[in-house]
Each structure stands twice: as structure tokens, then as C-alpha cells.
Amino acid sequence: MTLTELSYVVALAQEQHFGRAAERCHVSQPTLSIAVKKLEEELDVTLFERCKNGVQITPLGERIVAMAGGVLHQIAAIKDVAVADKDQLHGPLALGTLATIGPYLLPQFIPLLQKTAGQLSLYVEEGSQDSLTLKLRNGELDAILVTAPFSEPDVVSQVLFDEPFVLLLPADHQLASKAVIAAADLDPAEILLLGEGDRFRDAYDVASSQPTLHRG
């Protein structure tokens, strides 16, 4: 069992396709397929069920892949310790961001980064909060920009800014003259929200459980 084989099974579990996993690992598809099969034979288990359109991870495979991801994360942590005394503003930085944050924050952040850390090469990837968190855990990303609440064991988080929820109302709306608006005053039919599963929608759900909202 090698770290390379573990990285291959983690990539295959996430991509659920040999071709995409091989491309992600920068190897040929046969190379990745042989390595995964070798690991299955060594463990005498089936990690993936092969199907026409890709692969499907088995229940046992899910457990083993989770453990493999933890091992790779620990290896990445060891490497971080080894380079702790080196210049942290030199080399590549893999940054994950939500689509609702990156386009607004990065145009201000990147020019500042170029001025203060010209030797740092930035790689940016957009994704959902869950996928970015997983890639951070697996060592594929160095840092992520996500929304609160965010709580992950052994992950250091720092609040960058805070934006309150406000209401945008027509001037002649019946609530426009109120200084404080209770959540119960809102008509759900008049509220525009992002899709199910979006973190800003989740944040609204939390905010709407409070007794009042700011009017803006």
C-alpha cells in the first residue's frame, strides 16, 4: 500500500470516473486503474463497483477512502511542519471560494497580494462549501473563503468581515416606515431567496428565526 495508491482511490471516489480521476492525478487511465485494482487485491476487498458510466464506491470503500483521506491530510500536515520556517509567501497557494464571495472579494485581494507577495502564485477554485471543506481536509486546498457558521476540528478559521441582512423595500411598501421589522411581518411570497442548499439561504433561515430584522 502506497500513498500514491491512496491518493488515487480518494480521487476516484470524488470523481466517480476513471478518466477524470486519472486526469486529476496527472497519470494515464490504465495506470490509475491498475493501482486501484492492486490495492483492492492487497486488501482483498472491493472498493468500487465498475459500471458503464463510471464507478460507484461500496459502503466499505467509503470507510476506507475516508481513512485514506485522513492519512493524506496528515502527510500534508507533516510537510507543512517541515516548511514552517520557510517563507510562507513564496510558492503556490490553492484557494477555494464560494461563487457568492470570490467575484466580489478577489478583485480587491489579488492586486494587493501581487504587491505584497510577488513570489506567491495563486490558484483559485470555486465550489460549494461542502466540497471546498472536503478538499481543504484532503490537502488539495490551502485555504477557503466560506460563510459562517463554519466549524471544523483542527482547522483554524478567521472572520474577515461581517455583513448584516437588510430588507430592500419599495418606498410605498407597508413596512417601509417601520424602524424594526419582526420576521413574522414578512410575507414569504414577497421574499426572493437563492436555491435550496445555498449557504446564504441557510443564513437567512437562521436570521429569520430571530425576533427582528434590520430594515434597509
Protein Blocks (a to p, Z undefined) as FASTA:
>chain_A
ZZklmmmmmmmmmnopaklmmmmnopafklmmmmmmmmmmmnopafbdcdfklccddfkl
mmmmmmmmmmmmmmmmmmmmmmmmpcfkgcjddddddfklmmmmmmmmmmmmmmmmmmbc
cddddddfklmmmmmmnopafbdcdddddddehiacddfbdcdddddddfkbmklmpmbd
cfklpcfklpccddehiaklmmmmmmmmpmbdcdZZ
